[in-house]
Amino acid sequence: MQNRSWTRYILEQALTYNLQMARGWESKSVEAQQADASEKTQKPRAKLTPEAAAHIRERENLRLARQRLLQQLESSQNPRHQDLLRSALSDLGQKLKRLDG
């Protein structure tokens, strides 16, 4: 009888080990599939000139600054501060127009 319980214990341990390994391999497979999918969907980027890259960076910096000012304007309670933020937004809008135009 003791031999049966030992055998049962070994089989349960083996089954547990195999299930854990199967889950591990499955997650690795999913990771690999996701990596393959993301590589396939990415298009090769065209080489940018230093001037074009600087232009894109500057436009993105202005856009992010504008976004930050809008968030501050939403949370501001002081009318003077709101006027200052609106003025800064107007200035950023003009800079973006000059940059794109």
Z-matrix of the N, CA and C atoms (Angstrom, degrees):
N
C 1 1.446
C 2 1.522 1 111.17
N 3 1.308 2 115.24 1 -37.99
C 4 1.450 3 118.71 2 -179.55
C 5 1.526 4 110.02 3 -66.79
N 6 1.302 5 116.61 4 -34.45
C 7 1.461 6 120.99 5 178.57
C 8 1.526 7 111.15 6 -62.93
N 9 1.334 8 117.18 7 -38.73
C 10 1.458 9 121.34 8 178.31
C 11 1.520 10 111.46 9 -64.52
N 12 1.313 11 117.97 10 -42.32
C 13 1.462 12 120.03 11 -179.08
C 14 1.529 13 110.05 12 -67.65
N 15 1.318 14 116.50 13 -34.48
C 16 1.468 15 119.66 14 177.16
C 17 1.531 16 110.13 15 -67.10
N 18 1.297 17 116.16 16 -43.17
C 19 1.453 18 121.03 17 179.07
C 20 1.529 19 109.97 18 -63.46
N 21 1.306 20 115.85 19 -42.64
C 22 1.459 21 120.41 20 178.61
C 23 1.530 22 110.33 21 -62.19
N 24 1.318 23 117.28 22 -43.27
C 25 1.452 24 122.58 23 178.54
C 26 1.533 25 110.35 24 -59.65
N 27 1.320 26 117.00 25 -46.23
C 28 1.466 27 121.45 26 179.66
C 29 1.527 28 110.46 27 -62.19
N 30 1.329 29 117.37 28 -43.78
C 31 1.455 30 120.62 29 179.40
C 32 1.531 31 111.52 30 -64.03
N 33 1.338 32 117.41 31 -40.98
C 34 1.461 33 120.43 32 177.96
C 35 1.533 34 111.17 33 -63.56
N 36 1.327 35 115.83 34 -40.99
C 37 1.464 36 119.76 35 178.75
C 38 1.529 37 111.01 36 -64.95
N 39 1.327 38 115.25 37 -42.06
C 40 1.465 39 119.19 38 -179.96
C 41 1.532 40 110.36 39 -64.56
N 42 1.326 41 115.86 40 -42.34
C 43 1.456 42 119.97 41 179.41
C 44 1.535 43 110.67 42 -62.91
N 45 1.323 44 116.71 43 -44.54
C 46 1.464 45 120.91 44 178.65
C 47 1.517 46 110.33 45 -60.46
N 48 1.319 47 116.50 46 -45.65
C 49 1.464 48 121.51 47 -179.99
C 50 1.535 49 110.33 48 -60.72
N 51 1.331 50 116.01 49 -46.16
C 52 1.459 51 119.80 50 -178.46
C 53 1.528 52 111.92 51 -64.61
N 54 1.326 53 117.49 52 -38.56
C 55 1.459 54 119.88 53 178.46
C 56 1.521 55 110.90 54 -65.52
N 57 1.337 56 116.56 55 -41.38
C 58 1.453 57 119.61 56 178.64
C 59 1.523 58 110.55 57 -64.89
N 60 1.303 59 117.68 58 -41.56
C 61 1.461 60 120.55 59 178.92
C 62 1.522 61 110.52 60 -64.95
N 63 1.329 62 116.24 61 -40.24
C 64 1.460 63 119.54 62 179.75
C 65 1.524 64 110.10 63 -61.88
N 66 1.326 65 116.61 64 -42.16
C 67 1.464 66 119.58 65 178.07
C 68 1.522 67 110.48 66 -63.55
N 69 1.306 68 116.93 67 -40.73
C 70 1.467 69 120.75 68 179.01
C 71 1.510 70 111.68 69 -61.62
N 72 1.317 71 116.75 70 -45.76
C 73 1.463 72 120.03 71 179.51
C 74 1.514 73 110.81 72 -66.56
N 75 1.332 74 115.85 73 -36.72
C 76 1.457 75 118.95 74 -179.85
C 77 1.526 76 110.45 75 -63.33
N 78 1.323 77 117.54 76 -43.53
C 79 1.460 78 119.59 77 -179.62
C 80 1.518 79 110.73 78 -66.22
N 81 1.328 80 117.50 79 -35.75
C 82 1.465 81 120.03 80 176.72
C 83 1.526 82 110.11 81 -64.52
N 84 1.320 83 115.59 82 -38.42
C 85 1.459 84 119.76 83 179.11
C 86 1.527 85 110.36 84 -64.82
N 87 1.314 86 116.62 85 -42.38
C 88 1.463 87 120.78 86 179.22
C 89 1.526 88 109.49 87 -63.71
N 90 1.331 89 117.07 88 -43.21
C 91 1.465 90 120.76 89 177.41
C 92 1.527 91 110.69 90 -57.85
N 93 1.311 92 116.12 91 -45.80
C 94 1.458 93 120.16 92 -178.74
C 95 1.525 94 110.79 93 -64.37
N 96 1.328 95 116.94 94 -40.87
C 97 1.460 96 120.32 95 179.11
C 98 1.528 97 110.99 96 -64.21
N 99 1.333 98 116.84 97 -40.84
C 100 1.463 99 119.89 98 179.18
C 101 1.522 100 110.76 99 -66.94
N 102 1.312 101 116.92 100 -39.52
C 103 1.465 102 120.14 101 178.63
C 104 1.526 103 110.41 102 -64.10
N 105 1.331 104 116.57 103 -43.12
C 106 1.463 105 120.48 104 178.30
C 107 1.526 106 111.03 105 -62.09
N 108 1.317 107 116.43 106 -42.51
C 109 1.464 108 120.29 107 -178.94
C 110 1.514 109 111.11 108 -64.87
N 111 1.326 110 117.04 109 -41.72
C 112 1.470 111 118.74 110 -178.93
C 113 1.522 112 111.11 111 -69.48
N 114 1.323 113 117.93 112 -33.05
C 115 1.463 114 120.52 113 177.48
C 116 1.527 115 111.10 114 -67.41
N 117 1.320 116 116.61 115 -36.78
C 118 1.456 117 120.32 116 -178.56
C 119 1.524 118 111.77 117 -71.15
N 120 1.340 119 117.41 118 -33.80
C 121 1.464 120 119.79 119 -176.20
C 122 1.519 121 112.38 120 -81.54
N 123 1.319 122 117.97 121 -19.21
C 124 1.460 123 119.74 122 -179.89
C 125 1.521 124 109.83 123 -75.93
N 126 1.318 125 114.66 124 126.83
C 127 1.457 126 119.37 125 178.12
C 128 1.522 127 108.50 126 -88.87
N 129 1.294 128 117.15 127 145.47
C 130 1.461 129 118.26 128 176.60
C 131 1.522 130 110.04 129 -64.89
N 132 1.308 131 115.50 130 135.09
C 133 1.459 132 120.26 131 -178.44
C 134 1.518 133 110.62 132 -85.40
N 135 1.310 134 113.20 133 145.05
C 136 1.453 135 118.67 134 176.73
C 137 1.526 136 108.83 135 -76.43
N 138 1.299 137 116.17 136 146.04
C 139 1.466 138 120.88 137 177.73
C 140 1.521 139 108.55 138 -69.21
N 141 1.321 140 115.14 139 131.73
C 142 1.461 141 120.43 140 178.81
C 143 1.516 142 109.94 141 -101.12
N 144 1.307 143 114.86 142 146.75
C 145 1.464 144 119.08 143 172.85
C 146 1.523 145 107.27 144 -73.41
N 147 1.306 146 118.05 145 157.79
C 148 1.471 147 119.83 146 177.74
C 149 1.529 148 112.36 147 -56.92
N 150 1.322 149 117.02 148 -35.85
C 151 1.460 150 120.63 149 179.27
C 152 1.529 151 111.10 150 -66.73
N 153 1.323 152 116.10 151 -43.09
C 154 1.468 153 120.05 152 179.56
C 155 1.521 154 110.53 153 -65.45
N 156 1.331 155 116.89 154 -40.34
C 157 1.466 156 120.21 155 178.67
C 158 1.527 157 110.48 156 -64.66
N 159 1.332 158 117.51 157 -40.03
C 160 1.468 159 121.44 158 178.06
C 161 1.528 160 110.28 159 -64.48
N 162 1.333 161 116.40 160 -39.46
C 163 1.461 162 121.49 161 178.49
C 164 1.531 163 110.53 162 -62.10
N 165 1.307 164 116.60 163 -45.58
C 166 1.462 165 121.25 164 179.87
C 167 1.523 166 110.49 165 -64.22
N 168 1.340 167 117.35 166 -43.51
C 169 1.463 168 120.63 167 178.48
C 170 1.526 169 111.51 168 -61.45
N 171 1.310 170 116.64 169 -44.16
C 172 1.461 171 120.23 170 -178.89
C 173 1.523 172 111.05 171 -64.38
N 174 1.338 173 116.65 172 -43.22
C 175 1.465 174 120.37 173 178.10
C 176 1.525 175 110.86 174 -62.21
N 177 1.336 176 116.73 175 -42.06
C 178 1.462 177 120.62 176 179.66
C 179 1.532 178 110.91 177 -66.61
N 180 1.334 179 117.38 178 -39.57
C 181 1.469 180 120.48 179 176.97
C 182 1.522 181 111.34 180 -62.28
N 183 1.334 182 117.14 181 -42.24
C 184 1.462 183 120.74 182 178.24
C 185 1.528 184 111.05 183 -65.78
N 186 1.325 185 116.33 184 -40.13
C 187 1.466 186 120.37 185 179.02
C 188 1.527 187 110.94 186 -63.84
N 189 1.331 188 117.14 187 -42.21
C 190 1.461 189 120.47 188 179.38
C 191 1.529 190 111.43 189 -68.41
N 192 1.322 191 116.57 190 -38.09
C 193 1.465 192 119.90 191 176.87
C 194 1.522 193 110.08 192 -63.58
N 195 1.320 194 116.69 193 -40.91
C 196 1.465 195 121.47 194 177.80
C 197 1.525 196 110.70 195 -62.04
N 198 1.319 197 116.01 196 -44.15
C 199 1.467 198 120.97 197 179.09
C 200 1.536 199 110.37 198 -61.37
N 201 1.314 200 117.12 199 -42.36
C 202 1.463 201 121.34 200 179.28
C 203 1.528 202 110.53 201 -64.14
N 204 1.343 203 117.09 202 -42.43
C 205 1.460 204 120.33 203 178.05
C 206 1.528 205 111.90 204 -63.22
N 207 1.326 206 117.09 205 -39.22
C 208 1.468 207 120.58 206 177.64
C 209 1.526 208 110.87 207 -62.33
N 210 1.323 209 117.30 208 -41.17
C 211 1.465 210 120.83 209 178.15
C 212 1.525 211 110.63 210 -64.70
N 213 1.325 212 116.46 211 -40.87
C 214 1.461 213 119.83 212 178.41
C 215 1.526 214 110.80 213 -65.92
N 216 1.319 215 116.31 214 -38.20
C 217 1.460 216 120.54 215 179.27
C 218 1.530 217 110.85 216 -63.61
N 219 1.318 218 116.87 217 -39.92
C 220 1.463 219 121.11 218 178.95
C 221 1.526 220 111.93 219 -62.25
N 222 1.319 221 116.70 220 -35.42
C 223 1.466 222 119.39 221 -175.56
C 224 1.527 223 113.38 222 -95.64
N 225 1.312 224 117.68 223 -6.52
C 226 1.463 225 120.85 224 -177.05
C 227 1.524 226 111.19 225 -76.88
N 228 1.328 227 115.87 226 138.51
C 229 1.459 228 121.86 227 177.91
C 230 1.528 229 111.82 228 -108.07
N 231 1.318 230 116.96 229 -19.86
C 232 1.458 231 122.54 230 -175.73
C 233 1.532 232 109.84 231 -84.44
N 234 1.340 233 118.01 232 121.74
C 235 1.473 234 120.44 233 -178.81
C 236 1.533 235 113.29 234 -60.60
N 237 1.314 236 117.39 235 -35.89
C 238 1.469 237 119.34 236 179.02
C 239 1.531 238 110.66 237 -66.86
N 240 1.311 239 115.15 238 -40.88
C 241 1.467 240 119.17 239 177.74
C 242 1.519 241 110.62 240 -65.18
N 243 1.338 242 116.67 241 -39.20
C 244 1.463 243 120.58 242 177.61
C 245 1.522 244 110.84 243 -61.98
N 246 1.337 245 117.16 244 -41.63
C 247 1.473 246 120.49 245 177.96
C 248 1.524 247 110.78 246 -62.20
N 249 1.321 248 116.17 247 -41.66
C 250 1.465 249 121.03 248 178.56
C 251 1.529 250 110.73 249 -62.33
N 252 1.327 251 115.99 250 -43.47
C 253 1.465 252 120.17 251 179.33
C 254 1.528 253 111.22 252 -65.29
N 255 1.330 254 116.94 253 -40.70
C 256 1.472 255 120.29 254 177.94
C 257 1.529 256 111.39 255 -62.83
N 258 1.320 257 115.48 256 -39.02
C 259 1.459 258 119.96 257 177.52
C 260 1.528 259 110.54 258 -64.26
N 261 1.317 260 116.28 259 -43.10
C 262 1.465 261 120.53 260 178.52
C 263 1.526 262 110.48 261 -64.71
N 264 1.331 263 117.02 262 -39.04
C 265 1.473 264 120.38 263 177.06
C 266 1.522 265 111.02 264 -62.83
N 267 1.305 266 116.55 265 -41.55
C 268 1.462 267 120.62 266 178.79
C 269 1.533 268 110.03 267 -62.06
N 270 1.314 269 115.99 268 -43.86
C 271 1.465 270 120.76 269 179.24
C 272 1.536 271 110.68 270 -62.20
N 273 1.331 272 116.31 271 -44.01
C 274 1.468 273 119.24 272 178.42
C 275 1.527 274 111.31 273 -64.03
N 276 1.330 275 116.81 274 -38.05
C 277 1.466 276 120.47 275 177.62
C 278 1.519 277 111.48 276 -60.87
N 279 1.334 278 116.79 277 -42.29
C 280 1.462 279 120.52 278 178.24
C 281 1.527 280 111.26 279 -65.23
N 282 1.332 281 116.24 280 -41.02
C 283 1.470 282 119.29 281 178.82
C 284 1.528 283 111.38 282 -63.72
N 285 1.337 284 115.97 283 -40.07
C 286 1.466 285 119.46 284 178.05
C 287 1.533 286 111.04 285 -64.68
N 288 1.336 287 117.17 286 -40.18
C 289 1.471 288 120.36 287 178.40
C 290 1.518 289 111.03 288 -62.98
N 291 1.342 290 116.64 289 -43.60
C 292 1.467 291 120.49 290 178.73
C 293 1.523 292 110.80 291 -63.81
N 294 1.311 293 116.55 292 -38.54
C 295 1.456 294 121.10 293 -178.07
C 296 1.529 295 111.10 294 -68.73
N 297 1.317 296 116.52 295 -39.43
C 298 1.471 297 120.82 296 -178.29
C 299 1.526 298 112.22 297 -85.79
N 300 1.287 299 117.73 298 -22.77
C 301 1.466 300 120.35 299 -174.57
C 302 1.454 301 115.03 300 -95.74
